[in-house]
């Protein structure tokens, strides 16, 4: 103890001796007195203040301090490697100067880090981890006399399980929402999708929840989906889920119109894309209370009626397009439109103008057209039904325009269209023997229906540049239904032809179809009907150049062709014509072109004669004149003539 005290005294004296010359020099060079040390503390007490500059050489300089050792570089590139359900490999870039590395872990980002282990490699496997729990890791480079700076922190977790139970919980036009079971070990999920037409998966997004909505899809399409679970980092994923397929909802149907009829409303909409069927809902409240009123298939016309409604009541209607993909049913609903029901009158069966034979004989047609007067057989004529009013499926039509006729079984069929286009076109069904009206078959469109014929199995009608067919059985079932009308919403087929079709006939096993033209001669084409008992198709085999203004044709059993020709409502108008011409074609069906040869006979008729048909020994002609008030000699009957007398 004494030795220590003595040494301290000697050292203190040496310090005072060395400081004295420096202090004296400073006092000589500065006019400001040095403040007492005890009254002015140094801002950095641990570092002695520098002496003032002095020209006096320092005899005993202070010793050079020992420099602190340099730190090793910071460990970089910290990342996860291979993992299992309870471990994860940590990797990093090598520090050349390091002899080994210390690995520290913490359960929280900013918590206390404890030394987990040391290694002389650039990898370390953290074991006994808990699934779904993150650990935070940092690594420090070490040597015998040096310590590195801590690396940046890395969150790690064990590998999560495979995602299971993927299901769709909401499908709309451009979005699909998926849901799946919670996956052990997952801290997040990555969702991928691909269109059914592609093999390339696209990333839909990432989420920490067990559901996700994929957006930007196309309506009425199918998509495949897979989901990965990840833990801590999107590179640390489990096995890929099973692939699932779901579809988007169909496009919204566009509601065109709703109209109110006799205890019913009729609905018209556009098809859109993707629907597998349509449901029509009705309610008396615009915002609630909708009930299913009707269902329509996608292969049918987009027209439906809802029956059983109250009269003079306003109803609200909407249409839902329905699509089912992978057991998921999706609906896309249209806007809401409304209509009020109202009573419709029955189809008229009395002649529009001449209700008795006496009145008919006083008509302009009977008086002015001598050949017509001589040849018409009044007792065989049919009164045109529906000329005063037609009940077109619960809606009144006061101006139906007669077009064509054909005989089918026990029935005479008469086609007509609504001049206003407000109601659908129709086929009136009449008893061939009693000549009485039975019922009306309502077609699913407002086409002109200028031609109609029967091939023994199917009824054919014209529709613009197309011909359509339906089974004869629809006629027989409608005739015995006891209903005032029967609607059809689908047709057996539609065949596209090269020109507008104005008239039809069936002869020698072929369908004959021709176009009307006021000035030009047009071809009538003959078609072989293929697959008549299935879905018929047509193959053109023959043609015949026809006179202009042809409205209808019929053929006798002896090979004559009767041609109904007309134009305009009365004499004096440009192009006026009204007659029945007879030809005897050369029926060489092995050749494409059939010669009609020269006209053999022409019989003047009242204006606006249209379709023509033969039954037994009689020829029948229909007129559209009852629909045109300006016609000078209207005929409100299907008139009958002895075929041999007019041909």
Buried (B, 14 or more C-beta within 10 A) or exposed (E): EEEEEEEEEEEEEEEEEBEEBBEEBBEEEEEEEEEEEEEEEEEEEEEEEEEEEBEEEEEEEEEEEEEEEEEBBBBEEBBBBEBEEBBBBBBBEEBEBBEEBBBBBBEEEEEEBEEBEEBEEBEBBBEEBEBBEBBBBBBBBBBEEBEBEBBEBBBBBBBBBBBEBBBBEBBBBEBBBBBBEBBBBBBBBBBBBBBEEEEEBEEBEEBEEBBBBBEEBEBBBBBBBBBBBBBBBEEBBBEBBEEBEBBBBBBBBBBBEBBBBBBBBBBBBEBBEBBBBBBBBBBBEBEEEBEEBBEBEBEBBBBBBBBEBEEEBEBBBBBBBBBEBEEBEBBBBBEBBBBBBBEBEEBBBBBBBBEEEEEBEEBBBBEBBEBBBEBBBEEBBBBBBBBBBBBBBBBBBBBBBBBBBBBBEBBBBBBBBBBEEBBBBBBBBBBBEEBEBBBBBBBBBBBBBBBBBBBEBBBBBBBBEBBBBBBBEBBBEBBEEEEBBBBBBEBBBEBEBEBBBBBBBBBEEBBBBBBBBEEEEBBBBBBBBEEBEEEBEBEBBBBBEBBBBBBBBBBBEEEBBBBBBBBBBBEEEEEBBBBBBBBBBEBEEEEEEBBBEEEEBBBEBBBBBBBBBBBEEBBBBBBBBBBBEEBBBBBBBBBBBBBEEBB
